Amino acid sequence: MSAKGERAKRSLSSSFQPYLRVIFFVPATVLLIFLVVYPALQTLLLSFYHPPGAFARLDNYGSVLGNRQTIDTSDWSIPYGTLVNNFLWIAIHLPLSLFTGLYLALTLQKVRGASIVKSFIFLGMVTPMIVGGIILRFLFDEKSGIVPRAFGLLGISGLAIQWTAYPETLLFGLIFGSVWLWVGFSLIVYSAGLTTIPRDYFEAAQMDGASAWQTFRKVTWPLLRPTTLTVVTMTILWELKLFDIVFAATNPNGGVGGAADVLALQMFRYAFMAGNFNDAAVVATLLTGLTLLVSTWMFKRIIIGKGKNAGRLERALRRLWARAKPQGSVLKA
């Protein structure tokens, strides 16, 4: 083939490349539209209508948010309502699982056989949450559960009870128990984040005479910021869509008096037990809005901010240690 023919062939193939890219995206786009976008829009529209089909404006939202099942503002005693319970789950479970995973990652960083220990800890993460809920139900059982038995041996009779049978202990028992089921995620992500930090930083801090706490506070923790944002975002998303662990550990009503009730369980009751699909769509829309807020926050802090702040901390640390050599310890300041 002549050189002219080869150039023409290459020109023809390059002109078709944009169309080939579009063709490859078509199947995924079609599936995304029919399986995600269309159902989401239908759910949103359904939330603005009454069951006969009449337009309800924001009446459904007012009805759901004004329901004591969602927010119980009568005396602010247990049960607090599904929305408050979800936020309580975030407020307690998030810091416990995050810092426990970080502590384990730092502790196992230089331990021989750490991968085996991490595998055992990660078992809680790969355990189906429906199974995890059943395990928690037995762990807090008064007769056979290890938790009441442990408190009984410590002489704390007030907690040597069946936690799932009392509203005062049900919600907090499930929250503390779910830390075991999720801490493996935090551990693995932080372990991966620690491997991305150059060892030169730790060696420079050690030469500068910084203590372990100073090294963590001024080197490790700032450089783990993207990892922390990932852990925080994924954990909050999991805590917002809680369903199976509560359902398996209690019942469709969220346990005694609805003490452990959550939004996803409330949506399940509206749709499949009461047949009220409009109110179920309201709860689904609220959950979608909350998850979009969290996802948007993560996108803004990590994806967009990454281009502006990439390498800024690393360069600052290098300048810091460069100045610290002739002047003494700066990390201790």
Secondary structure, DSSP 8 states (H G I E B T S, - for coil): --HHHHHHHHHHHHHHHHHHHHHHHHHHHHHHIIIIIHHHHHHHHHTTB-TTS-B-TTHHHHHHHTSTTT---SSS-S---HHHHHHHHHHHHHHHHHHHHHHHHHHTTT-TTHHHHHHHHHHHHHS-HHHHHHHHHHHT-TTT-HHHHHHHHTT-GGGSS-GGGSHHHHHHHHHHHHHHHHHHHHHHHHHHHHHTS-HHHHHHHHHTT--HHHHIIIIIHHHTHHHHHHHHHHHHHHHHT--HHHHHHS-TT-SGGGTT--HHHHHHIIIIIS--HHHHHHHHHHHHHHHHHHHHHHIIIIIIHHHHHTTHHHHHHHHHHHHHHHH--STT-
